[in-house]
Amino acid sequence: MSPEGAVALIQKALMLALLLSAPMLLFGLVAGLLISVLQAVTQVQEMTLTFIPKMVAIAAALFIFGQWIMVSMMTFTVDVFSLLPQALR
């Protein structure tokens, strides 16, 4: 495999990792913002209050986007394995 091919493969892997983690990060961000606004309005400053809603939001995002994540990872893995014979030359 040429250096350009290796760089392209690494770039594709990093972009896929960013793309696959985005739904969980966004759901956690939205949950955190909503809990922060709720805490500011009610003046309840409990640090542990944000933990459970964020965990539930991230689990919901994983449940919603789980199949898409698995298909994307499997497609990438098949692509990488299909490049192995070329890389071993």
Legacy VTK file of the C-alpha trace (Angstrom):
# vtk DataFile Version 3.0
C-alpha trace
ASCII
DATASET POLYDATA
POINTS 89 float
0.000 0.000 0.000
1.305 3.409 -0.902
1.708 6.125 1.715
-1.065 8.100 0.018
-3.402 5.100 0.301
-2.550 4.660 3.979
-3.190 8.345 4.679
-6.509 8.158 2.824
-7.516 5.090 4.839
-6.617 6.758 8.135
-8.489 9.894 7.095
-11.551 7.816 6.233
-11.337 5.996 9.591
-11.116 9.248 11.556
-14.007 10.786 9.626
-16.111 7.680 10.249
-15.305 7.782 13.981
-16.353 11.427 14.133
-19.529 10.747 12.188
-20.507 7.734 14.303
-19.940 9.487 17.619
-21.833 12.644 16.633
-25.386 11.467 17.495
-24.443 10.424 21.035
-22.487 13.621 21.600
-25.330 15.793 20.319
-27.970 14.002 22.399
-25.768 14.373 25.492
-25.191 18.040 24.701
-28.899 18.769 24.318
-29.743 16.891 27.516
-27.047 18.795 29.403
-28.269 22.134 28.115
-31.873 21.373 29.031
-30.911 20.264 32.532
-28.722 23.353 32.950
-31.602 25.642 31.967
-33.902 23.751 34.346
-31.370 24.143 37.151
-30.963 27.843 36.435
-34.727 28.416 36.444
-35.382 26.452 39.630
-32.089 27.436 41.308
-31.401 23.801 42.187
-27.635 23.397 41.946
-27.272 19.641 42.337
-24.245 18.297 40.443
-25.539 14.731 40.223
-28.817 15.811 38.602
-27.230 16.103 35.153
-25.664 12.651 35.116
-28.732 10.389 34.783
-30.548 12.402 32.048
-27.350 12.506 29.987
-26.929 8.749 30.332
-30.545 8.186 29.282
-30.164 10.541 26.303
-26.987 8.812 25.153
-28.617 5.390 25.539
-31.608 6.634 23.504
-29.288 7.911 20.775
-27.476 4.579 20.722
-30.805 2.761 20.476
-32.026 5.024 17.652
-28.792 5.107 15.643
-27.379 1.693 16.602
-28.290 -0.099 13.397
-26.857 2.683 11.216
-23.664 2.667 13.284
-23.249 -1.096 12.913
-23.884 -1.011 9.155
-21.363 1.809 8.722
-18.724 -0.005 10.772
-19.291 -3.280 8.922
-19.045 -1.537 5.555
-15.778 0.117 6.554
-14.391 -3.173 7.867
-15.262 -4.993 4.632
-13.602 -2.187 2.656
-10.431 -2.462 4.751
-10.309 -6.253 4.407
-10.803 -5.961 0.666
-7.694 -3.739 0.527
-5.521 -6.288 2.364
-4.445 -8.280 -0.711
-3.252 -5.060 -2.350
-1.411 -3.987 0.784
0.477 -7.282 1.070
2.032 -6.974 -2.384
LINES 1 90
89 0 1 2 3 4 5 6 7 8 9 10 11 12 13 14 15 16 17 18 19 20 21 22 23 24 25 26 27 28 29 30 31 32 33 34 35 36 37 38 39 40 41 42 43 44 45 46 47 48 49 50 51 52 53 54 55 56 57 58 59 60 61 62 63 64 65 66 67 68 69 70 71 72 73 74 75 76 77 78 79 80 81 82 83 84 85 86 87 88
